[in-house]
Amino acid sequence: MLPTQLLAAGSKSQKRVHASYKTNKVGQTVKVRYRVSNKYGMQRTKLRLRNERALQVQRAEMLGENYDGSGYLQLASSKALVINQNTGEVVYAKNTNTPSPIASITKLMTAMVMLDAQMSLDDTLYVTEEDVDYLKGSSSRLPVGTALTRGDMLQLALMASENRAASAIGRNYPGGRYAFVKAMNAKAQAIGMVNTRFADPTGLDSSNVSTAEDLAKMVQAAYQYPEIRMATTSPSREVYMGSRTYPVNFNNTNGLVRAGQWDIGLSKTGYISEAGRCLVMQAQVAGEPMIMVFLDSNGKLSRIGDANRVRKWVEYNKEYKPTTTGQSEQVATGGIS
C-alpha cells in the first residue's frame, strides 16, 4: 500500500500513520516502515497513565511523603495525641477527650489481662464456633478446630490482629468471657482510663470505647510487658497449624513495623467502620521515646501518613513546642498518671 493510501485509510478509520527513518551505509536517509496505530487506543493509554500518576500523588500525600516537617502540622486523624514518654510533654493534641470506638486497639488490654493472670503460655487453646465473628462477619485464617499454644494465640492476636485468637484467650480465662471482660474494665480503671469501657476482647464490638488520653495511658501500661513489646513489633511469624506439614505465615498489620524504617517499641492497629482507621505506637523520634495515638483516620494509609508527618515535624523542629488542634484550650504539659 502506498503512503497516500495509508493516509487515506487512516483518515477514514481515525488511525495515525507513523513513518520510521534510518541512515544507510552511504549516508542516505531512507524510510524503513509504516505503522498504523489506533488514535483512541493512544488516548486510552494516556488517560490510564494520567490516572496512575494521580494515584501515586494521592498515595504519597496520604503517607506524608510530600511533607518535610517545615510547615504547620496537620493530621488526618480526627483524634490524636503525641506525648514524650520521658517527660510527659504533650507534643500534639486533637480532640483528646472525645470518646470513640477503638476497634482492635482493644487487644492491648486483652493481652495485659491475660498476662496478669499468669496462666501458662504453653497451654493449648482451641478455636471453637464461639470464636467465629457473627457480629461483623470478619474473616480469619484460624479455622474452627485450630489448636495453638496460649503464647501463639497472644502473638497472632497482637501482631496479626487475629480476632479468633483474642476471643479464644478471653474464653479460656478463669470464669470465662464474662469474667475476662470484667477484668478488662477493672484494669482500665486501675491505670486511670476513666473514659473507657470494654465489652469484648477482640474490639469487634463498637461498645469498646475510649479517648486518645486514655489510650496513651494504656500504651504506657502495655509497654511494661516484654511479651507485648515483642509480639507487636515482630514483622511476621510462621505458625504450624493442625496436620499441615508447612507453616502459615502471618504479617504485622502495621506497615511501619514491616518496613523496618522506624524504631518502634510497641504497636497496634485497629479498624471497624464505626472506629475508622486507628493506630497506637511507642517509637523513638528524634532520639526521644514518643507515645502516639491516632484515632478515626479516614483512609487506609492516612494513619501511617499521620505518624510520618509527626516524625518529620519533630525531627525538623528539634526544639518542638506543644501544639493543639480542634480543642477549646491549650493542653497543659503533664505526665501520664
Residue pairs with C-beta under 8 A, 6 or more apart in sequence:
1 9
3 17
3 19
3 34
6 17
6 34
6 36
7 17
9 15
9 36
10 16
10 17
10 36
14 38
14 39
14 40
15 36
15 37
15 38
15 39
16 36
16 37
16 39
16 42
17 34
17 35
17 36
18 34
18 35
18 36
18 37
19 31
19 33
19 34
20 31
20 32
20 33
20 34
20 35
21 29
21 30
21 31
21 32
22 29
22 30
22 32
23 29
23 30
24 30
59 301
60 66
61 305
62 76
62 299
62 301
62 302
62 304
62 305
63 301
63 304
63 305
63 308
64 304
64 305
64 306
64 307
64 308
64 309
64 312
65 308
67 308
67 309
67 312
67 313
68 312
68 316
69 309
69 312
69 313
69 314
69 315
69 316
69 317
70 316
73 92
73 309
73 310
73 313
73 323
74 309
74 325
75 92
75 94
75 294
75 306
75 309
75 310
75 325
76 297
76 298
76 299
76 302
76 303
76 305
76 306
77 94
77 276
77 277
77 294
77 295
77 296
77 297
77 302
77 303
77 306
78 94
78 95
78 100
78 276
78 295
78 296
78 297
78 298
78 326
79 94
79 95
79 96
79 98
79 100
79 211
79 212
79 293
79 294
79 295
79 296
80 92
80 93
80 94
80 95
80 96
80 212
80 292
80 293
80 294
80 295
80 306
81 90
81 92
81 93
81 94
81 96
81 212
81 213
81 215
81 216
81 291
81 292
81 293
82 90
82 91
82 92
82 93
82 290
82 291
82 292
82 293
82 310
83 89
83 90
83 91
83 216
83 290
83 291
83 336
84 91
84 288
84 289
84 290
85 220
85 223
85 282
85 288
85 289
85 290
85 291
85 336
86 288
86 289
87 333
87 335
88 333
88 334
88 335
88 336
89 322
89 333
90 322
90 324
90 331
90 332
90 333
90 334
91 290
91 310
91 314
91 320
91 322
91 323
92 310
92 322
92 323
92 324
92 325
93 212
93 322
93 323
93 324
93 325
93 327
93 331
94 212
94 324
94 325
94 326
94 327
95 212
95 326
95 327
96 211
96 212
96 213
96 327
96 331
97 195
97 211
97 212
97 213
98 211
98 212
99 195
99 196
99 209
99 210
99 211
100 209
100 210
100 211
100 275
100 295
100 296
101 206
101 207
101 208
101 209
101 272
101 274
101 275
102 203
102 208
102 209
102 210
102 215
102 270
102 275
102 278
102 295
103 203
103 204
103 208
103 270
103 271
103 272
103 274
103 275
103 278
104 161
104 163
104 166
104 202
104 203
104 253
104 268
104 269
104 270
104 271
104 278
105 203
105 210
105 215
105 218
105 268
105 269
105 270
105 278
105 280
106 166
106 198
106 200
106 201
106 202
106 203
106 208
106 270
107 157
107 158
107 161
107 166
107 201
107 202
107 203
107 268
108 158
108 218
108 219
108 222
108 228
108 232
108 268
108 280
109 184
109 187
109 188
109 198
109 218
109 222
110 157
110 166
110 169
110 170
110 180
110 184
110 201
110 202
111 154
111 157
111 158
111 222
111 225
111 227
111 228
111 231
112 187
112 221
112 222
112 225
112 228
113 173
113 180
113 183
113 184
113 187
114 150
114 154
114 169
114 173
115 154
115 225
115 227
115 228
116 183
116 187
117 173
117 174
117 183
119 150
119 172
119 173
120 150
121 149
121 150
121 151
121 154
121 227
122 149
122 150
122 151
123 149
123 150
123 172
124 147
124 148
124 149
124 150
125 147
125 148
125 149
125 150
125 153
125 168
125 169
125 172
126 145
126 146
126 147
126 168
127 142
127 143
127 144
127 145
127 146
127 147
127 148
127 164
127 165
127 168
128 144
128 145
128 168
128 171
129 144
130 167
130 171
131 142
131 144
131 163
131 164
131 167
131 168
131 171
132 140
132 144
132 164
133 140
133 163
133 164
133 202
133 204
135 204
135 205
136 204
136 272
138 163
138 204
140 162
140 163
140 164
141 160
141 162
141 248
141 250
142 148
142 156
142 162
142 164
142 165
142 241
145 242
146 164
146 241
146 242
147 241
147 242
148 156
148 165
148 239
148 241
150 169
150 172
152 165
152 239
153 162
153 165
153 166
153 168
153 169
154 165
154 169
154 227
154 231
155 231
155 234
155 237
155 239
156 162
156 165
156 237
156 239
156 250
157 163
157 165
157 166
157 169
158 228
158 231
158 232
158 268
159 231
159 232
159 234
159 236
159 237
159 250
159 251
159 252
159 253
160 237
160 250
160 251
160 252
160 253
161 253
161 268
161 269
161 270
162 250
163 202
163 203
163 204
166 201
166 202
166 203
167 200
167 201
167 202
169 180
169 201
170 177
170 180
170 181
170 200
170 201
170 202
171 177
171 180
173 179
173 180
173 183
177 200
177 201
180 201
181 198
181 199
181 200
181 201
184 198
184 201
185 196
185 197
185 198
188 196
188 197
188 198
188 214
188 218
191 217
191 218
191 220
191 221
192 214
192 217
192 337
193 210
193 214
193 215
193 217
193 218
194 214
195 209
195 210
195 211
195 213
195 214
196 209
196 210
196 211
196 214
196 218
197 207
197 208
197 209
197 210
198 208
199 205
199 207
199 208
200 207
200 208
203 270
203 272
203 275
204 272
206 272
206 274
206 275
210 218
212 293
212 295
215 280
215 293
215 295
216 291
216 293
216 336
217 336
217 337
218 280
219 266
219 280
219 281
219 282
219 291
219 293
220 291
220 336
222 228
222 266
223 229
223 265
223 266
223 282
228 266
229 265
229 266
232 252
232 254
232 257
232 266
232 267
232 268
233 252
233 257
233 264
233 265
233 266
233 267
234 252
234 257
235 251
235 252
235 257
235 258
235 260
236 249
236 250
236 251
236 252
236 258
237 249
237 250
238 247
238 248
238 249
238 250
239 247
239 248
239 250
240 247
240 248
241 248
251 258
252 258
252 267
253 269
254 264
254 267
254 268
254 269
254 279
254 281
254 304
255 304
256 262
256 264
256 267
256 281
256 304
256 307
257 264
257 267
262 283
262 284
262 307
262 311
263 283
263 284
264 281
264 282
264 283
265 282
265 283
265 284
265 289
266 280
266 281
266 282
267 279
267 280
267 281
267 282
267 283
268 279
268 280
268 281
269 277
269 278
269 279
269 303
270 277
270 278
270 279
271 277
271 278
275 295
275 296
276 295
276 296
276 297
276 298
277 294
277 296
277 297
277 298
277 299
277 300
277 302
277 303
278 294
278 295
278 296
278 297
278 303
279 292
279 293
279 294
279 297
279 303
279 304
279 306
279 307
280 291
280 292
280 293
280 294
281 290
281 291
281 292
281 307
282 289
282 290
282 291
282 292
283 289
283 290
283 292
283 307
283 311
284 290
285 310
285 311
285 314
285 315
286 311
286 314
286 315
286 318
288 314
290 310
290 314
291 336
292 307
292 310
294 303
294 306
294 307
297 303
297 306
313 320
314 320
322 330
322 331
322 333
324 330
324 331
